[in-house]
């Protein structure tokens, strides 16, 4: 979903209106919060029938009232597409308003480039000349917004810990497979993102040698804290912190983070989108398709991945340390403040944007309305 914010930025500029997003995952509203490219965020069930969602009547009404705006469907999984099309038919959508992505990840390179190619297409119901692309579409990149209220909470939290103004390096060793002891046992041999503890120990010692006064923290979700604490004990390094942070506090902290080293997982994408220099360790996934990307100039280096390697255990510590040194050298030539736009006036006075929450689903339908069409704000309709 962080990758898809690049598409939303393109559609916002092209059609002159913020997007109405229908997507999967309870994390979507958190990712969308404060984003000026998103006017409304709807979350539908991942597996249950859409009508079972409490938001179903409001969503159907919103889709009907979105006419004549274009509808961009970025769902590529064949099992989910029939559900998306049923949603559109139930809403009475003219299918000539819709554009469906015609690529799968890896078909033609990076997935963000595929999403931008989708945004450059025009539904048959509209005239392409009325909505021309402005500039180079490759300049559109993922973006996240941190609210001023979140910055204040972050700064207070840093002061309370005595960390305010100090260099912070985040290390993300876990991924979704490491969220529970049962899944860790199940996936230990098959998890291509599981780097050996002795490798992490050697890496953290190298980071400490380079930045002796820095705060080095193992970061994970709240559910990963037991795993991270056990890892810290196994490392035998007393000067390493453990941070259990959910998405919004993580976004705020990333704004002031010096750099990040992570396995291939969501927080690496968040860091890049917020302008943090990142090194990403790849196992079976291809960095050519999934490497995190930020605004132009943000240094992100992927290590490992196909075709030469298919497990992070095949990545040497020195290779990661050298990559980290490279992103830091590149970052010296770029102004961090110029890379990541701040929240535009806190359009909701520091509160979360109106999001219709629900269960998770694999549908990602990006709805943008052209100038002059109906725009939805919450459940109000304004022309």
C-alpha positions in Angstrom: 0.0 0.0 0.0 2.9 2.4 0.6 4.0 1.7 -3.0 0.6 2.6 -4.2 0.8 6.1 -2.7 3.0 7.0 -5.8 0.0 6.1 -8.0 -2.3 8.2 -5.8 0.0 11.2 -6.2 0.0 10.9 -10.0 -3.8 10.5 -10.1 -4.3 13.5 -7.8 -2.2 15.7 -10.1 -3.7 14.4 -13.3 -7.4 14.7 -12.4 -7.2 17.7 -10.0 -8.9 15.9 -7.1 -7.7 13.7 -4.2 -8.4 10.0 -4.5 -11.0 7.9 -2.9 -9.3 4.7 -1.9 -10.9 1.3 -1.5 -8.4 -1.2 -0.2 -7.4 -4.1 2.0 -5.8 -4.3 5.4 -6.5 -2.7 8.7 -3.3 -0.7 8.2 -4.6 1.2 5.2 -6.3 4.0 7.2 -3.0 4.4 9.2 -1.0 4.7 6.0 -3.5 7.1 4.4 -3.8 9.4 7.4 -3.0 13.0 6.6 -2.1 12.2 3.0 -3.2 15.1 0.8 -3.6 12.7 -2.2 -6.4 10.7 -0.4 -9.8 12.2 0.3 -11.4 9.1 1.7 -10.3 5.6 2.7 -12.6 2.6 2.7 -11.5 -0.8 4.1 -13.4 -3.9 3.0 -13.1 -7.6 4.2 -10.3 -9.7 2.8 -12.1 -13.0 2.6 -15.7 -12.4 3.8 -18.3 -11.2 1.3 -18.3 -7.5 0.9 -21.9 -7.0 2.0 -21.0 -8.3 5.4 -19.0 -5.2 6.0 -20.8 -2.5 8.1 -19.5 0.1 5.6 -21.0 -1.7 2.6 -24.0 0.6 2.1 -21.9 3.7 2.4 -19.3 2.4 0.1 -21.8 1.4 -2.6 -23.4 4.8 -2.4 -20.0 6.5 -2.6 -19.1 4.6 -5.7 -22.3 5.4 -7.4 -21.9 9.1 -6.6 -18.3 9.1 -7.9 -19.5 9.3 -11.5 -18.2 10.3 -13.9 -14.8 9.9 -12.2 -12.3 7.3 -13.4 -11.7 4.1 -11.4 -8.3 2.6 -11.3 -8.0 -1.0 -10.1 -4.5 -2.1 -9.1 -5.5 -5.6 -8.0 -3.6 -8.2 -10.0 -4.4 -11.4 -8.1 -6.8 -13.5 -10.2 -8.7 -14.8 -7.2 -9.5 -11.3 -6.0 -10.4 -9.7 -9.3 -13.9 -11.3 -9.6 -14.7 -9.9 -6.2 -13.6 -6.5 -7.3 -15.8 -6.7 -10.4 -18.8 -7.8 -8.4 -18.3 -4.8 -6.1 -18.3 -2.5 -9.1 -21.3 -4.1 -10.8 -23.3 -4.0 -7.5 -22.5 -0.3 -7.3 -23.9 0.2 -10.8 -20.5 1.4 -12.2 -20.1 1.9 -15.9 -17.2 -0.3 -16.7 -16.0 2.2 -19.3 -14.9 4.3 -16.4 -12.6 1.6 -15.1 -8.9 0.8 -15.9 -7.6 -2.5 -14.7 -3.9 -3.1 -14.3 -2.6 -5.6 -16.9 0.6 -6.5 -15.2 1.7 -8.7 -12.3 4.8 -8.0 -10.1 8.0 -8.7 -12.0 6.5 -8.7 -15.5 8.2 -5.5 -16.5 10.5 -4.5 -13.7 9.7 -2.6 -10.5 6.1 -2.7 -9.2 5.9 1.1 -8.6 6.7 1.6 -12.3 3.8 -0.8 -13.2 1.5 1.3 -11.0 2.6 4.5 -12.7 2.0 3.0 -16.1 -1.5 2.2 -14.8 -2.0 5.8 -13.8 -0.9 7.0 -17.2 -3.7 5.1 -18.9 -7.1 6.6 -19.5 -10.5 4.9 -19.2 -12.5 4.8 -22.4 -15.2 7.0 -20.9 -12.9 10.0 -20.7 -10.8 11.8 -23.3 -7.1 11.6 -22.7 -6.6 15.1 -24.0 -8.7 16.5 -21.1 -6.4 15.0 -18.5 -2.9 15.1 -19.8 0.1 13.9 -17.8 2.3 16.7 -16.5 6.0 16.0 -16.5 7.9 12.8 -15.9 5.7 10.1 -14.2 8.9 8.5 -12.9 9.3 11.4 -10.5 6.2 10.3 -8.5 7.3 8.3 -5.5 5.7 6.8 -2.3 4.9 9.4 0.3 3.7 9.3 3.9 2.6 12.2 6.0 3.4 12.8 9.7 1.0 15.0 11.6 2.2 17.9 13.8 0.4 16.3 16.8 2.5 13.1 16.2 5.7 15.1 16.0 4.9 16.7 19.4 4.3 13.3 20.9 7.5 11.9 19.4 9.6 14.8 20.6 8.2 14.4 24.1 8.9 10.7 24.0 12.5 11.3 22.9 13.1 13.9 25.6 11.7 11.5 28.3 14.3 8.9 27.2 17.1 11.4 26.9 17.3 10.7 23.1 16.3 14.1 21.8 18.9 15.3 19.3 20.9 12.1 19.3 21.7 10.0 16.3 19.3 7.1 15.9 19.9 4.0 13.7 17.0 1.5 13.4 17.5 -2.2 12.6 14.5 -4.3 11.5 15.4 -8.0 11.8 11.9 -9.4 11.8 9.0 -9.7 9.3 5.4 -11.0 9.4 6.6 -14.6 9.9 8.3 -13.7 13.1 5.3 -12.3 15.0 4.7 -15.3 17.3 6.8 -18.1 18.8 4.8 -20.7 16.9 5.3 -19.0 13.5 9.0 -18.5 14.3 9.4 -22.3 14.9 7.4 -23.1 11.8 9.2 -20.7 9.5 12.8 -20.8 10.8 14.0 -23.2 8.2 11.8 -21.9 5.4 11.9 -18.1 6.1 14.2 -16.7 3.4 14.4 -13.5 5.4 15.8 -15.1 8.6 19.4 -13.8 9.0 21.5 -15.6 11.6 21.9 -14.0 15.0 25.7 -14.0 14.8 25.4 -12.0 11.6 23.3 -9.4 13.4 25.8 -9.3 16.2 28.7 -8.6 13.9 26.6 -6.0 12.0 25.6 -4.1 15.2 29.3 -4.1 16.4 30.2 -2.5 13.0 27.5 0.1 13.4 28.7 0.9 16.9 32.3 1.2 15.7 31.2 3.7 13.0 28.9 5.7 15.2 30.0 5.2 18.8 27.6 7.7 20.3 24.5 6.7 18.3 21.4 5.0 19.7 21.0 1.6 17.9 17.6 0.1 18.3 16.1 -3.2 17.2 12.6 -2.3 15.9 9.5 -4.4 15.6 5.8 -4.3 16.1 4.4 -4.7 19.6 3.9 -8.5 19.0 7.6 -8.8 18.1 8.9 -7.5 21.4 9.5 -10.9 23.0 11.4 -12.0 19.9 13.5 -8.8 19.8 14.3 -9.1 23.6 15.4 -12.7 23.1 17.5 -11.6 20.2 19.1 -8.8 22.2 20.0 -11.3 25.0 21.4 -13.7 22.4 23.5 -10.9 20.9 25.1 -10.2 24.3 25.3 -6.4 23.5 24.1 -4.2 26.3 24.1 -0.9 24.4 21.3 -2.0 22.0 17.7 -0.8 22.5 14.5 -2.6 21.7 11.5 -0.6 20.3 8.0 -2.0 19.8 6.3 0.6 17.7 3.1 0.5 15.7 2.8 2.2 12.3 2.0 5.8 13.2 4.6 6.2 16.0 7.1 4.5 13.7 6.4 7.0 10.9 7.0 9.9 13.3 10.2 8.4 14.6 11.5 7.7 11.0 11.4 11.4 10.3 14.3 11.9 12.7 16.1 8.6 12.1 19.6 8.7 10.8 19.4 5.5 8.8 17.9 2.0 8.7 18.9 -1.5 8.0 16.1 -3.9 7.4 15.0 -7.2 5.9 12.6 -6.9 3.0 9.4 -5.8 4.8 7.0 -2.9 5.2 8.9 -0.6 7.5 11.7 -0.4 5.0 9.2 1.0 2.5 8.0 3.5 5.1 11.6 4.6 5.9 12.4 5.3 2.2 9.1 7.2 1.7 10.1 9.4 4.6 13.5 10.1 3.2 15.6 7.8 5.4 18.7 6.1 3.9 17.9 2.4 3.9 19.7 -0.9 3.2 17.3 -3.8 2.5 18.3 -7.5 2.8 16.5 -9.6 0.2 15.9 -13.4 0.2 13.6 -15.0 -2.4 12.0 -11.7 -3.5 13.6 -9.7 -6.2 14.8 -6.2 -5.4 14.2 -5.3 -9.1 10.5 -5.6 -8.3 10.2 -4.8 -4.6 13.0 -2.6 -3.5 11.8 0.3 -1.3 11.7 3.6 -3.1 11.5 7.1 -1.8 11.5 10.7 -3.2 14.2 11.3 -5.9 17.6 11.4 -4.2 16.8 9.1 -1.2 19.5 6.5 -1.2 18.2 2.9 -0.9 20.3 -0.1 -1.6 19.1 -3.7 -1.9 21.5 -6.5 -1.0 20.9 -10.1 -2.1 17.9 -11.5 -3.9 17.5 -13.4 -7.2 19.0 -14.6 -9.5 22.2 -15.1 -7.6 20.8 -15.6 -4.1 17.5 -16.7 -2.7 18.0 -16.5 1.1 19.4 -13.8 3.3 21.8 -16.3 4.9 23.8 -16.0 1.7 24.4 -12.3 2.4 27.7 -11.5 4.2 28.0 -9.0 7.0 30.7 -7.0 5.2 28.4 -6.6 2.2 25.7 -5.0 4.4 28.2 -2.8 6.2 29.6 -1.5 2.9 26.1 -0.9 1.5 25.2 1.1 4.7 28.4 3.2 4.2 27.4 3.8 0.6 23.9 5.1 1.5 25.4 7.4 4.1 27.9 8.8 1.6 25.1 9.4 -0.9 22.9 11.1 1.7 25.6 13.7 2.4 24.9 15.2 -1.0 21.1 15.5 -0.5 19.1 17.8 1.8 16.8 15.6 3.8 14.3 18.4 4.4 13.9 19.1 0.7 13.1 15.4 -0.1 10.0 14.8 2.0 7.1 17.3 1.9 5.6 18.2 5.3 1.9 17.8 6.0 0.1 20.5 4.0 -1.5 22.6 6.7 -2.7 19.6 8.8 -5.9 19.7 6.8 -7.8 17.9 9.6 -6.2 20.0 12.4 -4.0 17.2 13.5 -6.7 14.5 13.7 -6.9 11.4 11.5 -8.5 11.8 8.1 -12.0 10.3 7.9 -11.5 6.6 7.1 -14.1 3.9 7.0 -12.6 1.1 8.9 -13.3 -2.6 8.7 -11.7 -6.0 8.2 -8.9 -6.7 5.7 -9.1 -7.6 2.0 -6.9 -7.9 -1.0 -8.7 -5.4 -3.1 -6.9 -2.2 -4.0 -9.2 0.0 -6.1 -8.0 3.6 -6.5 -10.8 6.0 -7.3 -10.0 9.5 -8.5 -12.6 12.1 -9.6 -11.8 14.6 -12.4 -12.4 18.3 -12.0 -16.1 19.2 -11.7 -17.3 15.7 -10.7 -18.6 14.8 -7.3 -16.1 14.6 -4.4 -17.0 12.7 -1.2 -15.8 13.9 2.2 -16.9 11.5 4.9 -20.6 10.9 4.1 -21.2 14.4 2.8 -21.6 15.0 -0.9 -20.3 18.3 -2.2 -20.2 19.5 -5.8 
